[in-house]
Amino acid sequence: MSALPSSAKIIIVGGGIVGCSVAYHLGKMGLTDVLLLEQGRLTCGSTWHAAGLVGQLRTSANITQLLGYSVELYDRLEQETGLATGWKRNGGLRLACNPERWTEVKRQATTATSFGLEMHLLSPKEAQELWPLMQIEDVVGAAFLPTDGQVSPSDIAMSLAKGARQNGVTISEGVRVLGVDVEGGRVRAVVTDQGRITCDKLVICAGQWSREIGRMAGVNIPLAAMQHQYLITEKIEGVARDLPTLRDPDRLTYWKEEVGGLVMGGYEPNPKPWAMDGLPDRFEFQLLDDDLERFEPLLELAAGRVPAMQTAGIKQFINGPESFTPDGNFILGEAPEVRGIYVGAGFNAFGIASGGGAGMALAEWVAKGEPPYDLWPVDIRRFGRNHLDTNWVRTRTLEAYAKHYTMAWPYEEYRSGRPLRRSPLYDRLKAEGACFGEKLGWERPNWFAELARGEEAEDHYSYWRQNWFDAVGREHKAARERVAIFDQTSFAKFMLVGRDAEKALSWIAANDVTKPPGHLVYTQMLNDRGGIECDLTVGRLSPSEYYIVTGTGFATHDFDWISRSIQDGLDASLIDVTSAHAVLSVMGPRSRDVLQSLTDHDLSNAGFPFGRVKRIAIAGAPVLALRVTYVGELGFELHIPVEFAASVYDALMEAGQRHGIANAGYRAIESLRLEKGYRAWGAEIGPDHSPLVAGLGWAVKLKSNTPFQGRAALEAQAAKKLPRLLAGFTTDPSIVLLGRETIYCGGKRVGWLTSGGYGYTVGRSIGYGYVRDPENGVDREMVLSGRYELEVATMRVPAEIFLDPLYDPTMSRIKS
Ligand SMILES: Cc1cc2nc3c(=O)[nH]c(=O)nc-3n(C[C@H](O)[C@H](O)[C@H](O)COP(=O)(O)OP(=O)(O)OC[C@H]3O[C@@H](n4cnc5c(N)ncnc54)[C@H](O)[C@@H]3O)c2cc1C
């Protein structure tokens, strides 16, 4: 107790690999008033019993980069600290045992090329040369990542801890955090079993206990503890020390060498949660009882791959608990609920692989207030109201766990815990043939089956055109040629109110929001690097009221960004009104005709021009109508008090009959927006991309003298040639573009696609991506003058570039 200080600038809870890595990196940054508290001894949670495989490839470039950093760190750590880590860069093999999996692996190989990660495709025979013990009768092909490897999990964590201590960080074992003090929305102290310690910042890296610690402070950390099993064999003849790690997803198993024997683990299709009634306080260096009944099927699959398993002796069976999350990604970042509380948890059985990079990124987030680069796929703000309920989180997490090695189909939706958040039109749309997808708990129509013609409202997944392709084509055509109605109730909606609302928003928004009431503004909100944090629409309702509409998935993130960016002392409050309004978007050349027949408000172009917001009455309902479009057609977004929504929908459908109105879903929106060149946050745009590189400079008030967040960075960028520019590409319609395909210009790799899809009006496959030349810079002419190819599932195909919208209804022309 005497050794414990009464205060520390930064307190880290948890001495597993993640806490140790955060401590190491904070120390490296010269921050020494850092205290790590571990209730037991270092590594005693999940870290000590991990298998230790270190793979790198993920579906996001930045998360792959993060895992690549782990490898770089593990390469040098032992030399730096003098403590062995067991790191071996022995490479990683991945098998494909059916044609669809082989397509998946080839697409992964192209993703690796896009992200600059070495990955080679091998024949079954070549794979067997690297892994002689396996039988290859059922193997179609394999991929090899030479820079993957394996570590000794405890040793690497201890080595990080030693590095942290060497740089002045204090580590105290045997100290349990019992409570967290929060005052005025900020963390003030932690209460331990040995006294209270004040702090400025608290970093929760407590593995599966993180949810409980978050709760002590009112912070939601949606994870669930699950059981995960592997076994270690006795020595097996022919197992070389440099045997690569092996993933055999079609047999749900993974392998690695261990002291001349093999480690074999896997992801059971019937996963089992742990400690559903609450985690035990103490669980140090302990394991769970073997669950052979669930493991047996994996053993059979494994013995089919490695016949030597039939006779190998089993040295040890491991069943360890680990924290998993509802989407299979870990959780990083500052909690939106309380300032100064950061989280690094929920590592889904790849915490050893991620530990180095996640610790680096989180340390930088803690020290500088922002991550080193966009980490949206793992950002804690990707969660929302549906993630508060532990049971719901566990249900979805069980599904995510069971899917770990199943095919990751394009457009795949989760099935568990649904339906949860429903628009008032849910039942109507279901009866009309809606096939729903889910985002942040919301059910959203993806597309509509023609039930009368025997179509089934169900996705059938494949790597080629899927069963909904024609249905989405019908909806697309309706929006382009007649009128389509989209239920977009799940949009996040906020009110910014107060005497200083204009002043506050003017600083946060990159576009001019000082327009008079009745105006709408499309704007980005930028970080200090000029990167796009939010991309949304703002409607001015009165001098002191703004109505803000943003994407469903960004509800928590954007609310957090806007509310924390309101400058001190201003009278401006942000209120989430998402649940108050249903949204029906009526889009297409006949949309005005349909709406006008239901209201006596003037909807003509003069009476209600583009970029305006107006209160109108439709079918007895007070409606806030926004003249905007994300599909590139004349259209109106109707924000309707929830209780009126069904009546408005019925009236619109009835009035729309003679104009050929059709229900349409999110997949049609995607196709329409790709043709019109609208950017999507999280794909084309995000915190790493400025409006200038994204071709959105027209939406920024750089010509005014108004100061705004990110202005200085944009001015600096505008003074030079841009390092990259967002461009569109089209290919032959037989090519399926999904995103992450590699872009080549004159044979040189220059980027990858951020989005991919199909444009039904132009009859071409469409993708967007940045053309990069960080050394020499790029401009429009240069980019347009290149000859382009895209690599799709390792095949190069010719592509045409475009910078202006492919489709533009106001000029009635289609560019091809
Ligand atoms: C069987 C199995 C195999 C695995 N194989 C691999 C693999 O091959 N590759 C890979 O990358 N990952 C693997 N993992 C996953 C890996 O083990 C974890 O992702 C990683 O260890 C998580 O580290 P952590 O620091 O987040 O959590 P932990 O190691 O659990 O550390 C959290 C620490 O917080 C402490 N703590 C909790 N509450 C408190 C409190 N109130 N006060 C103070 N301290 C507290 C705990 O005692 C614990 O030491 C495997 C996991 C399992 C179960």
PDBQT file of the ligand as one rigid body, heavy atoms in Angstrom, charges set to zero:
ROOT
HETATM    1  C1  LIG A 901      -7.749 -19.957 -25.682  1.00  0.00    +0.000 C 
HETATM    2  C2  LIG A 901      -7.334 -18.643 -26.250  1.00  0.00    +0.000 A 
HETATM    3  C3  LIG A 901      -6.452 -18.592 -27.322  1.00  0.00    +0.000 A 
HETATM    4  C4  LIG A 901      -6.063 -17.384 -27.855  1.00  0.00    +0.000 A 
HETATM    5  N1  LIG A 901      -5.191 -17.340 -28.913  1.00  0.00    +0.000 NA
HETATM    6  C5  LIG A 901      -4.800 -16.164 -29.435  1.00  0.00    +0.000 A 
HETATM    7  C6  LIG A 901      -3.899 -16.089 -30.521  1.00  0.00    +0.000 A 
HETATM    8  O1  LIG A 901      -3.451 -17.104 -31.027  1.00  0.00    +0.000 OA
HETATM    9  N2  LIG A 901      -3.559 -14.886 -31.015  1.00  0.00    +0.000 N 
HETATM   10  C7  LIG A 901      -4.043 -13.731 -30.496  1.00  0.00    +0.000 A 
HETATM   11  O2  LIG A 901      -3.721 -12.675 -30.999  1.00  0.00    +0.000 OA
HETATM   12  N3  LIG A 901      -4.890 -13.759 -29.442  1.00  0.00    +0.000 NA
HETATM   13  C8  LIG A 901      -5.274 -14.931 -28.909  1.00  0.00    +0.000 A 
HETATM   14  N4  LIG A 901      -6.137 -14.965 -27.850  1.00  0.00    +0.000 N 
HETATM   15  C9  LIG A 901      -6.677 -13.716 -27.350  1.00  0.00    +0.000 C 
HETATM   16  C10 LIG A 901      -5.781 -13.026 -26.345  1.00  0.00    +0.000 C 
HETATM   17  O3  LIG A 901      -5.472 -13.885 -25.298  1.00  0.00    +0.000 OA
HETATM   18  C11 LIG A 901      -6.498 -11.814 -25.801  1.00  0.00    +0.000 C 
HETATM   19  O4  LIG A 901      -7.102 -11.074 -26.841  1.00  0.00    +0.000 OA
HETATM   20  C12 LIG A 901      -5.571 -10.892 -25.057  1.00  0.00    +0.000 C 
HETATM   21  O5  LIG A 901      -4.851 -11.591 -24.115  1.00  0.00    +0.000 OA
HETATM   22  C13 LIG A 901      -6.371  -9.797 -24.390  1.00  0.00    +0.000 C 
HETATM   23  O6  LIG A 901      -5.507  -9.041 -23.631  1.00  0.00    +0.000 OA
HETATM   24  P1  LIG A 901      -6.063  -7.936 -22.645  1.00  0.00    +0.000 P 
HETATM   25  O7  LIG A 901      -4.900  -7.206 -22.130  1.00  0.00    +0.000 OA
HETATM   26  O8  LIG A 901      -7.131  -7.182 -23.339  1.00  0.00    +0.000 OA
HETATM   27  O9  LIG A 901      -6.834  -8.751 -21.498  1.00  0.00    +0.000 OA
HETATM   28  P2  LIG A 901      -6.291  -9.628 -20.289  1.00  0.00    +0.000 P 
HETATM   29  O10 LIG A 901      -5.073 -10.370 -20.639  1.00  0.00    +0.000 OA
HETATM   30  O11 LIG A 901      -7.426 -10.405 -19.785  1.00  0.00    +0.000 OA
HETATM   31  O12 LIG A 901      -5.872  -8.538 -19.235  1.00  0.00    +0.000 OA
HETATM   32  C14 LIG A 901      -6.807  -7.827 -18.463  1.00  0.00    +0.000 C 
HETATM   33  C15 LIG A 901      -6.247  -7.679 -17.065  1.00  0.00    +0.000 C 
HETATM   34  O13 LIG A 901      -7.053  -6.786 -16.327  1.00  0.00    +0.000 OA
HETATM   35  C16 LIG A 901      -7.005  -7.187 -14.979  1.00  0.00    +0.000 C 
HETATM   36  N5  LIG A 901      -8.136  -6.626 -14.253  1.00  0.00    +0.000 N 
HETATM   37  C17 LIG A 901      -9.442  -6.909 -14.460  1.00  0.00    +0.000 A 
HETATM   38  N6  LIG A 901     -10.209  -6.215 -13.590  1.00  0.00    +0.000 NA
HETATM   39  C18 LIG A 901      -9.384  -5.489 -12.830  1.00  0.00    +0.000 A 
HETATM   40  C19 LIG A 901      -9.584  -4.578 -11.749  1.00  0.00    +0.000 A 
HETATM   41  N7  LIG A 901     -10.817  -4.297 -11.280  1.00  0.00    +0.000 N 
HETATM   42  N8  LIG A 901      -8.495  -3.992 -11.202  1.00  0.00    +0.000 NA
HETATM   43  C20 LIG A 901      -7.236  -4.261 -11.666  1.00  0.00    +0.000 A 
HETATM   44  N9  LIG A 901      -6.998  -5.132 -12.659  1.00  0.00    +0.000 NA
HETATM   45  C21 LIG A 901      -8.055  -5.727 -13.245  1.00  0.00    +0.000 A 
HETATM   46  C22 LIG A 901      -7.077  -8.711 -15.076  1.00  0.00    +0.000 C 
HETATM   47  O14 LIG A 901      -6.597  -9.335 -13.919  1.00  0.00    +0.000 OA
HETATM   48  C23 LIG A 901      -6.226  -8.993 -16.308  1.00  0.00    +0.000 C 
HETATM   49  O15 LIG A 901      -4.898  -9.324 -15.996  1.00  0.00    +0.000 OA
HETATM   50  C24 LIG A 901      -6.555 -16.185 -27.298  1.00  0.00    +0.000 A 
HETATM   51  C25 LIG A 901      -7.453 -16.233 -26.230  1.00  0.00    +0.000 A 
HETATM   52  C26 LIG A 901      -7.837 -17.444 -25.707  1.00  0.00    +0.000 A 
HETATM   53  C27 LIG A 901      -8.798 -17.481 -24.589  1.00  0.00    +0.000 C 
ENDROOT
TORSDOF 0
